[in-house]
Amino acid sequence: MKVIIIYASRGGVSKKCAEILRDKISSSFDVSVFDIENAPPSPDSFDIVVIGGSVRMSRINKKLKKYLREHAQTLNKKQTALFLCCGFPEYFDTYVAKQIPKSIIPSLGIHCFGGELKPKNLKGFDKIIVKMLREEIKGADFESYDALHSPLPEIVPENIYRLSDKMRKLL
């Protein structure tokens, strides 16, 4: 079976997640991985389609959203999974509700792969914002936890593995 993984990554987190997924399934599937910035092919010739990207300022990448809209009919006929990389997974349902086109109904689900706040891979304003967020989180009083203050976010490999297991069940 042929699998395409399309990702949008500005700071490298979504790319890292796409590569972890590729490595996990490559022994079972013929896998192609594409950055949305490099004009990925139509999903027509693939059996399984996985599309994902990071959430930045509560939004997903515009090109990714455009790809989803343009290929909605095809995606709904295929085995499709979506993933979001977000540093604040407690808002995952809100991101999905507001950012994923309602016309997309992914048969393999929408998954939260976690996220990272690492300024070294960022530039300009993004770097400043991430540094500020890290300092706010690190300076929080964890004795009196609230929803806005949590440990620094990380990728959740278990969620990636869960999707890979779901995909292997299709064989």
Secondary structure, 3 states (H helix, E strand, C coil): CEEEEEEECCCCHHHHHHHHHHHHHCCCCEEEEEEHHHCCCCHHHCCEEEEEEECECCECCHHHHHHHHHCHHHHHHCEEEEEEECCCHHHHHHHHHHHCCCCCCCCCCEEECECCCCHHHCCHHHHHHHHHHHHHHHCCCHHHCECCECCCCCECHHHHHHHHHHHHCCC
